[in-house]
């Protein structure tokens, strides 16, 4: 069903490049339209969980990722004021590799693999308008050119022009949370673990990148003041330091070295009701934006890429698109809901409930660690490449 077909992917990020590779390896001729002048990524870290690594293994890219990304051994939940451990979740299960990687390194791996697979990447190709046409998706580009393509796969992110066509009534809402992100050079290498410092109405996540030479920070605060959504809004580092001034000295020292900080408002987007029409399909954030509390945005996009390509390779286009949505939508809704719940668990205020919750976590971590590690078996143990 895919051999020799001409397919167009909108967006040259993680989801778009992974989709292009998955389609090309099944025989399609794939073109990626990317609005930027170069394939680049923001300076940020990301986590590739076992369900994402399963897709990379299917794409033949797992070795390339392991060469650039240390394998994680655990998640350590810590008290904000003293830094004391509350619970530890092991990630060192042999059959479920979990990795930290710099986003720029990962996008570079995908870009090289796409080129090697024969994918044509067209830069400076910003699509400003998409419309449904009898024989395809009609595109209007910023330079005035128009064209119609038989199938448009939209990996164009949070503000997808295609999602607005397929789901015109979909609207996000501000969650009352903002997040800072930054990367800080490391003076002392950290173990390959995620540290989550949990405080009242706030939490901070850190983990190492690039063989421990860098530390990735994501810090979240509940507040009423709205902030713009998106990864590219710079902020004064002093605002980050003030928000976490009562956290443990270890973190205050680390944040004192932060000098290039970005802030984004966290909005809750509904998972799209409709993931496709006759000639368009959504993947990644265009279909199911998620809050960053479960590190699943990129992993869901990788799963989408594999499932969509697999469906298109076995069925005609209408049936394949319908099966793609039926395979993905409920799982993604569950992931998005679980990510939202995690923020609440991290932000408990001092009092009896927080004391009871942390006591239970300590007991489970010490006496029944399998309870904590198996909590997300439904997520990490899922392998879309096995059908």
One Martini backbone bead per residue (centre of mass of N, CA, C, O) as a GRO file, in nm:
protein
  387
    1UNK     BB    1   0.050   0.066  -0.010
    2UNK     BB    2   0.344   0.242  -0.021
    3UNK     BB    3   0.477   0.178  -0.274
    4UNK     BB    4   0.551   0.482  -0.441
    5UNK     BB    5   0.432   0.685  -0.267
    6UNK     BB    6   0.323   1.021  -0.222
    7UNK     BB    7   0.433   1.199   0.070
    8UNK     BB    8   0.331   1.443   0.327
    9UNK     BB    9   0.511   1.627   0.577
   10UNK     BB   10   0.431   1.842   0.853
   11UNK     BB   11   0.723   1.869   0.995
   12UNK     BB   12   1.075   1.863   1.146
   13UNK     BB   13   1.044   1.697   1.390
   14UNK     BB   14   1.010   1.423   1.563
   15UNK     BB   15   0.743   1.322   1.436
   16UNK     BB   16   0.804   1.383   1.136
   17UNK     BB   17   1.069   1.220   1.103
   18UNK     BB   18   0.966   0.946   1.202
   19UNK     BB   19   0.747   0.917   0.989
   20UNK     BB   20   0.926   0.935   0.740
   21UNK     BB   21   1.091   0.683   0.804
   22UNK     BB   22   0.858   0.476   0.828
   23UNK     BB   23   0.763   0.519   0.533
   24UNK     BB   24   1.030   0.476   0.373
   25UNK     BB   25   1.083   0.176   0.479
   26UNK     BB   26   0.797   0.103   0.305
   27UNK     BB   27   0.839   0.276   0.007
   28UNK     BB   28   0.806   0.568   0.029
   29UNK     BB   29   0.771   0.903  -0.090
   30UNK     BB   30   0.917   1.160   0.107
   31UNK     BB   31   0.801   1.479   0.227
   32UNK     BB   32   0.931   1.760   0.409
   33UNK     BB   33   0.781   2.039   0.572
   34UNK     BB   34   0.976   2.324   0.681
   35UNK     BB   35   0.972   2.645   0.818
   36UNK     BB   36   1.253   2.644   0.868
   37UNK     BB   37   1.596   2.700   0.772
   38UNK     BB   38   1.651   2.471   0.994
   39UNK     BB   39   1.742   2.182   1.162
   40UNK     BB   40   1.638   2.231   1.492
   41UNK     BB   41   1.687   2.271   1.854
   42UNK     BB   42   1.634   2.303   2.159
   43UNK     BB   43   1.775   2.354   2.476
   44UNK     BB   44   1.703   2.027   2.573
   45UNK     BB   45   1.565   1.772   2.740
   46UNK     BB   46   1.496   1.410   2.724
   47UNK     BB   47   1.278   1.123   2.748
   48UNK     BB   48   1.327   0.774   2.676
   49UNK     BB   49   1.117   0.535   2.686
   50UNK     BB   50   1.048   0.210   2.622
   51UNK     BB   51   0.823   0.274   2.409
   52UNK     BB   52   1.018   0.449   2.235
   53UNK     BB   53   1.252   0.242   2.196
   54UNK     BB   54   1.087   0.041   2.031
   55UNK     BB   55   1.069   0.221   1.781
   56UNK     BB   56   1.374   0.265   1.736
   57UNK     BB   57   1.427  -0.030   1.687
   58UNK     BB   58   1.240  -0.050   1.434
   59UNK     BB   59   1.421   0.190   1.288
   60UNK     BB   60   1.735   0.142   1.366
   61UNK     BB   61   1.815   0.368   1.630
   62UNK     BB   62   1.914   0.260   1.912
   63UNK     BB   63   2.223   0.278   1.891
   64UNK     BB   64   2.246   0.583   1.836
   65UNK     BB   65   2.115   0.668   2.103
   66UNK     BB   66   2.300   0.519   2.307
   67UNK     BB   67   2.559   0.684   2.218
   68UNK     BB   68   2.407   0.974   2.331
   69UNK     BB   69   2.251   0.814   2.576
   70UNK     BB   70   2.197   0.761   2.885
   71UNK     BB   71   2.112   0.530   3.114
   72UNK     BB   72   1.865   0.495   3.329
   73UNK     BB   73   1.805   0.398   3.686
   74UNK     BB   74   1.613   0.640   3.812
   75UNK     BB   75   1.371   0.770   4.052
   76UNK     BB   76   1.384   1.060   4.273
   77UNK     BB   77   1.206   1.144   4.550
   78UNK     BB   78   1.201   1.478   4.699
   79UNK     BB   79   1.241   1.700   4.933
   80UNK     BB   80   1.259   2.042   4.916
   81UNK     BB   81   1.411   2.143   5.185
   82UNK     BB   82   1.628   1.887   5.232
   83UNK     BB   83   1.644   1.650   4.999
   84UNK     BB   84   1.508   1.410   5.091
   85UNK     BB   85   1.417   1.096   5.056
   86UNK     BB   86   1.105   0.937   4.969
   87UNK     BB   87   1.163   0.789   4.683
   88UNK     BB   88   1.234   0.490   4.473
   89UNK     BB   89   1.264   0.427   4.117
   90UNK     BB   90   1.330   0.177   3.914
   91UNK     BB   91   1.497   0.155   3.568
   92UNK     BB   92   1.673  -0.134   3.582
   93UNK     BB   93   1.538  -0.290   3.333
   94UNK     BB   94   1.653  -0.487   3.085
   95UNK     BB   95   1.374  -0.474   2.893
   96UNK     BB   96   1.366  -0.138   2.977
   97UNK     BB   97   1.485   0.116   2.829
   98UNK     BB   98   1.619   0.431   2.966
   99UNK     BB   99   1.662   0.773   2.840
  100UNK     BB  100   1.886   1.044   2.800
  101UNK     BB  101   1.844   1.345   2.587
  102UNK     BB  102   1.927   1.566   2.363
  103UNK     BB  103   1.732   1.711   2.138
  104UNK     BB  104   1.945   1.781   1.923
  105UNK     BB  105   2.060   1.495   1.901
  106UNK     BB  106   1.797   1.352   1.819
  107UNK     BB  107   1.728   1.515   1.567
  108UNK     BB  108   1.993   1.445   1.424
  109UNK     BB  109   1.937   1.143   1.397
  110UNK     BB  110   1.673   1.169   1.234
  111UNK     BB  111   1.780   1.336   1.000
  112UNK     BB  112   1.992   1.135   0.897
  113UNK     BB  113   1.792   0.900   0.853
  114UNK     BB  114   1.609   1.037   0.651
  115UNK     BB  115   1.819   1.090   0.435
  116UNK     BB  116   1.907   0.788   0.405
  117UNK     BB  117   1.595   0.711   0.315
  118UNK     BB  118   1.512   0.959   0.100
  119UNK     BB  119   1.422   1.209   0.229
  120UNK     BB  120   1.262   1.513   0.160
  121UNK     BB  121   1.382   1.834   0.272
  122UNK     BB  122   1.193   2.134   0.311
  123UNK     BB  123   1.278   2.451   0.356
  124UNK     BB  124   1.106   2.733   0.402
  125UNK     BB  125   0.798   2.585   0.445
  126UNK     BB  126   0.527   2.769   0.509
  127UNK     BB  127   0.212   2.686   0.622
  128UNK     BB  128  -0.091   2.889   0.632
  129UNK     BB  129  -0.290   2.687   0.468
  130UNK     BB  130  -0.574   2.458   0.493
  131UNK     BB  131  -0.766   2.246   0.268
  132UNK     BB  132  -1.030   2.089   0.145
  133UNK     BB  133  -1.029   1.845  -0.116
  134UNK     BB  134  -1.135   1.611  -0.335
  135UNK     BB  135  -0.803   1.513  -0.394
  136UNK     BB  136  -0.713   1.661  -0.111
  137UNK     BB  137  -0.469   1.881   0.018
  138UNK     BB  138  -0.472   2.229   0.041
  139UNK     BB  139  -0.192   2.442  -0.004
  140UNK     BB  140  -0.055   2.736   0.161
  141UNK     BB  141   0.212   2.943   0.125
  142UNK     BB  142   0.396   3.218   0.219
  143UNK     BB  143   0.487   3.266  -0.099
  144UNK     BB  144   0.195   3.172  -0.256
  145UNK     BB  145   0.192   2.892  -0.294
  146UNK     BB  146   0.026   2.606  -0.444
  147UNK     BB  147  -0.111   2.280  -0.335
  148UNK     BB  148  -0.187   1.928  -0.388
  149UNK     BB  149  -0.228   1.651  -0.167
  150UNK     BB  150  -0.321   1.323  -0.096
  151UNK     BB  151  -0.134   1.332   0.181
  152UNK     BB  152  -0.142   1.482   0.508
  153UNK     BB  153   0.100   1.497   0.767
  154UNK     BB  154   0.055   1.634   1.091
  155UNK     BB  155   0.362   1.777   1.260
  156UNK     BB  156   0.278   2.099   1.380
  157UNK     BB  157   0.177   2.100   1.663
  158UNK     BB  158   0.011   2.300   1.881
  159UNK     BB  159  -0.042   2.510   1.613
  160UNK     BB  160  -0.206   2.360   1.411
  161UNK     BB  161  -0.349   2.399   1.097
  162UNK     BB  162  -0.495   2.120   1.074
  163UNK     BB  163  -0.656   2.092   1.334
  164UNK     BB  164  -0.849   2.336   1.271
  165UNK     BB  165  -0.994   2.182   1.041
  166UNK     BB  166  -1.080   1.910   1.194
  167UNK     BB  167  -1.095   2.094   1.490
  168UNK     BB  168  -1.256   2.390   1.528
  169UNK     BB  169  -1.351   2.363   1.860
  170UNK     BB  170  -1.076   2.347   1.980
  171UNK     BB  171  -0.974   2.424   2.330
  172UNK     BB  172  -0.770   2.563   2.548
  173UNK     BB  173  -0.632   2.581   2.892
  174UNK     BB  174  -0.524   2.726   3.168
  175UNK     BB  175  -0.372   2.569   3.459
  176UNK     BB  176  -0.189   2.750   3.662
  177UNK     BB  177   0.091   2.688   3.509
  178UNK     BB  178   0.448   2.699   3.509
  179UNK     BB  179   0.761   2.673   3.310
  180UNK     BB  180   1.095   2.603   3.341
  181UNK     BB  181   1.395   2.606   3.134
  182UNK     BB  182   1.727   2.450   3.154
  183UNK     BB  183   2.086   2.454   3.103
  184UNK     BB  184   2.360   2.325   3.305
  185UNK     BB  185   2.661   2.310   3.392
  186UNK     BB  186   2.870   2.061   3.523
  187UNK     BB  187   3.083   2.012   3.812
  188UNK     BB  188   2.918   1.741   3.900
  189UNK     BB  189   2.844   1.441   3.836
  190UNK     BB  190   2.557   1.272   3.783
  191UNK     BB  191   2.352   1.045   3.818
  192UNK     BB  192   2.134   0.837   3.615
  193UNK     BB  193   1.887   1.041   3.727
  194UNK     BB  194   1.581   1.138   3.852
  195UNK     BB  195   1.502   1.445   4.007
  196UNK     BB  196   1.229   1.514   4.244
  197UNK     BB  197   1.128   1.819   4.377
  198UNK     BB  198   0.886   1.851   4.637
  199UNK     BB  199   0.641   2.111   4.660
  200UNK     BB  200   0.443   2.371   4.730
  201UNK     BB  201   0.324   2.430   4.415
  202UNK     BB  202   0.599   2.269   4.344
  203UNK     BB  203   0.859   2.162   4.103
  204UNK     BB  204   1.176   1.981   4.039
  205UNK     BB  205   1.369   1.878   3.755
  206UNK     BB  206   1.656   1.650   3.720
  207UNK     BB  207   1.915   1.574   3.466
  208UNK     BB  208   2.146   1.426   3.274
  209UNK     BB  209   2.378   1.515   3.008
  210UNK     BB  210   2.626   1.435   2.822
  211UNK     BB  211   2.791   1.262   3.035
  212UNK     BB  212   2.731   1.491   3.273
  213UNK     BB  213   2.793   1.797   3.159
  214UNK     BB  214   2.481   1.827   3.195
  215UNK     BB  215   2.179   2.000   3.320
  216UNK     BB  216   1.843   1.937   3.345
  217UNK     BB  217   1.569   2.177   3.372
  218UNK     BB  218   1.242   2.152   3.539
  219UNK     BB  219   1.015   2.414   3.651
  220UNK     BB  220   0.721   2.426   3.862
  221UNK     BB  221   0.438   2.661   3.891
  222UNK     BB  222   0.184   2.788   4.073
  223UNK     BB  223  -0.037   3.033   3.908
  224UNK     BB  224  -0.232   3.304   3.790
  225UNK     BB  225  -0.037   3.405   3.591
  226UNK     BB  226  -0.009   3.436   3.276
  227UNK     BB  227   0.152   3.246   3.007
  228UNK     BB  228   0.305   3.177   2.738
  229UNK     BB  229   0.299   2.949   2.492
  230UNK     BB  230   0.607   2.791   2.473
  231UNK     BB  231   0.970   2.740   2.427
  232UNK     BB  232   1.080   3.063   2.335
  233UNK     BB  233   1.058   3.216   2.623
  234UNK     BB  234   1.224   3.438   2.782
  235UNK     BB  235   1.380   3.473   3.113
  236UNK     BB  236   1.450   3.569   3.420
  237UNK     BB  237   1.641   3.395   3.641
  238UNK     BB  238   1.531   3.532   3.903
  239UNK     BB  239   1.247   3.409   3.891
  240UNK     BB  240   1.335   3.123   3.945
  241UNK     BB  241   1.488   3.167   4.212
  242UNK     BB  242   1.247   3.284   4.372
  243UNK     BB  243   1.050   3.036   4.346
  244UNK     BB  244   1.311   2.850   4.493
  245UNK     BB  245   1.428   2.975   4.771
  246UNK     BB  246   1.315   2.724   4.975
  247UNK     BB  247   1.501   2.533   4.876
  248UNK     BB  248   1.759   2.356   4.877
  249UNK     BB  249   2.090   2.432   4.859
  250UNK     BB  250   2.157   2.257   4.614
  251UNK     BB  251   1.956   2.412   4.424
  252UNK     BB  252   2.040   2.704   4.465
  253UNK     BB  253   2.324   2.663   4.352
  254UNK     BB  254   2.238   2.569   4.074
  255UNK     BB  255   2.055   2.824   3.998
  256UNK     BB  256   2.291   3.035   4.012
  257UNK     BB  257   2.391   2.923   3.706
  258UNK     BB  258   2.155   3.038   3.564
  259UNK     BB  259   2.137   3.221   3.224
  260UNK     BB  260   1.924   3.041   3.031
  261UNK     BB  261   1.580   3.111   3.032
  262UNK     BB  262   1.260   2.945   3.008
  263UNK     BB  263   0.907   3.025   2.957
  264UNK     BB  264   0.590   2.842   3.012
  265UNK     BB  265   0.265   2.793   2.958
  266UNK     BB  266   0.025   2.565   3.088
  267UNK     BB  267  -0.179   2.382   2.873
  268UNK     BB  268  -0.491   2.228   2.819
  269UNK     BB  269  -0.544   1.983   2.579
  270UNK     BB  270  -0.741   1.822   2.391
  271UNK     BB  271  -0.798   1.547   2.256
  272UNK     BB  272  -0.868   1.475   1.958
  273UNK     BB  273  -1.152   1.372   1.802
  274UNK     BB  274  -1.005   1.419   1.518
  275UNK     BB  275  -0.731   1.265   1.318
  276UNK     BB  276  -0.907   1.275   1.047
  277UNK     BB  277  -0.951   1.260   0.705
  278UNK     BB  278  -0.923   1.178   0.382
  279UNK     BB  279  -0.622   1.377   0.358
  280UNK     BB  280  -0.569   1.384   0.681
  281UNK     BB  281  -0.321   1.376   0.958
  282UNK     BB  282  -0.248   1.335   1.300
  283UNK     BB  283   0.043   1.407   1.507
  284UNK     BB  284   0.117   1.439   1.809
  285UNK     BB  285   0.056   1.755   1.922
  286UNK     BB  286  -0.177   1.788   1.715
  287UNK     BB  287  -0.348   1.558   1.880
  288UNK     BB  288  -0.175   1.535   2.193
  289UNK     BB  289  -0.121   1.734   2.409
  290UNK     BB  290   0.109   1.754   2.693
  291UNK     BB  291   0.211   1.745   2.993
  292UNK     BB  292   0.547   1.748   3.163
  293UNK     BB  293   0.480   1.480   3.393
  294UNK     BB  294   0.581   1.205   3.194
  295UNK     BB  295   0.761   1.219   2.940
  296UNK     BB  296   0.557   1.170   2.647
  297UNK     BB  297   0.555   1.337   2.388
  298UNK     BB  298   0.772   1.192   2.208
  299UNK     BB  299   0.672   0.899   2.251
  300UNK     BB  300   0.397   0.935   2.118
  301UNK     BB  301   0.505   1.020   1.841
  302UNK     BB  302   0.650   0.755   1.783
  303UNK     BB  303   0.403   0.577   1.793
  304UNK     BB  304   0.244   0.714   1.572
  305UNK     BB  305   0.441   0.668   1.340
  306UNK     BB  306   0.423   0.361   1.335
  307UNK     BB  307   0.116   0.315   1.315
  308UNK     BB  308   0.058   0.475   1.060
  309UNK     BB  309   0.251   0.324   0.871
  310UNK     BB  310   0.129   0.044   0.918
  311UNK     BB  311  -0.157   0.102   0.819
  312UNK     BB  312  -0.076   0.207   0.530
  313UNK     BB  313   0.067  -0.078   0.452
  314UNK     BB  314  -0.230  -0.259   0.477
  315UNK     BB  315  -0.423  -0.025   0.375
  316UNK     BB  316  -0.632   0.179   0.278
  317UNK     BB  317  -0.663   0.499   0.354
  318UNK     BB  318  -0.935   0.512   0.510
  319UNK     BB  319  -0.885   0.260   0.691
  320UNK     BB  320  -0.610   0.344   0.809
  321UNK     BB  321  -0.700   0.606   0.953
  322UNK     BB  322  -0.910   0.475   1.133
  323UNK     BB  323  -0.719   0.272   1.274
  324UNK     BB  324  -0.523   0.472   1.392
  325UNK     BB  325  -0.720   0.611   1.586
  326UNK     BB  326  -0.820   0.352   1.736
  327UNK     BB  327  -0.524   0.283   1.848
  328UNK     BB  328  -0.453   0.583   1.993
  329UNK     BB  329  -0.657   0.760   2.156
  330UNK     BB  330  -0.699   0.618   2.434
  331UNK     BB  331  -0.405   0.608   2.517
  332UNK     BB  332  -0.351   0.914   2.507
  333UNK     BB  333  -0.561   0.994   2.715
  334UNK     BB  334  -0.430   0.842   2.951
  335UNK     BB  335  -0.160   0.992   2.947
  336UNK     BB  336  -0.262   1.281   2.984
  337UNK     BB  337  -0.401   1.227   3.257
  338UNK     BB  338  -0.150   1.123   3.412
  339UNK     BB  339   0.015   1.382   3.388
  340UNK     BB  340  -0.178   1.565   3.546
  341UNK     BB  341  -0.168   1.401   3.815
  342UNK     BB  342   0.133   1.437   3.889
  343UNK     BB  343   0.129   1.732   3.978
  344UNK     BB  344  -0.045   1.693   4.230
  345UNK     BB  345   0.157   1.497   4.376
  346UNK     BB  346   0.400   1.716   4.385
  347UNK     BB  347   0.208   1.975   4.529
  348UNK     BB  348   0.192   1.932   4.821
  349UNK     BB  349   0.088   2.046   5.121
  350UNK     BB  350   0.127   2.100   5.426
  351UNK     BB  351   0.011   1.813   5.608
  352UNK     BB  352  -0.162   1.529   5.650
  353UNK     BB  353  -0.166   1.438   5.352
  354UNK     BB  354   0.134   1.464   5.291
  355UNK     BB  355   0.236   1.281   5.515
  356UNK     BB  356   0.085   1.026   5.421
  357UNK     BB  357   0.196   1.011   5.132
  358UNK     BB  358   0.504   0.999   5.206
  359UNK     BB  359   0.487   0.753   5.389
  360UNK     BB  360   0.385   0.559   5.171
  361UNK     BB  361   0.625   0.590   4.981
  362UNK     BB  362   0.845   0.492   5.173
  363UNK     BB  363   0.728   0.212   5.225
  364UNK     BB  364   0.719   0.113   4.932
  365UNK     BB  365   1.020   0.157   4.864
  366UNK     BB  366   1.122  -0.045   5.092
  367UNK     BB  367   0.896  -0.305   5.085
  368UNK     BB  368   0.740  -0.239   4.776
  369UNK     BB  369   0.874  -0.151   4.486
  370UNK     BB  370   0.682  -0.286   4.275
  371UNK     BB  371   0.448  -0.086   4.305
  372UNK     BB  372   0.596   0.154   4.168
  373UNK     BB  373   0.714   0.015   3.902
  374UNK     BB  374   0.414  -0.101   3.805
  375UNK     BB  375   0.228   0.148   3.757
  376UNK     BB  376   0.359   0.182   3.435
  377UNK     BB  377   0.326  -0.075   3.256
  378UNK     BB  378   0.112   0.024   3.048
  379UNK     BB  379   0.328   0.216   2.923
  380UNK     BB  380   0.626   0.086   2.903
  381UNK     BB  381   0.518  -0.212   2.797
  382UNK     BB  382   0.448  -0.089   2.530
  383UNK     BB  383   0.450  -0.228   2.181
  384UNK     BB  384   0.378  -0.120   1.862
  385UNK     BB  385   0.563  -0.328   1.687
  386UNK     BB  386   0.365  -0.590   1.779
  387UNK     BB  387   0.051  -0.498   1.714
   0.00000   0.00000   0.00000
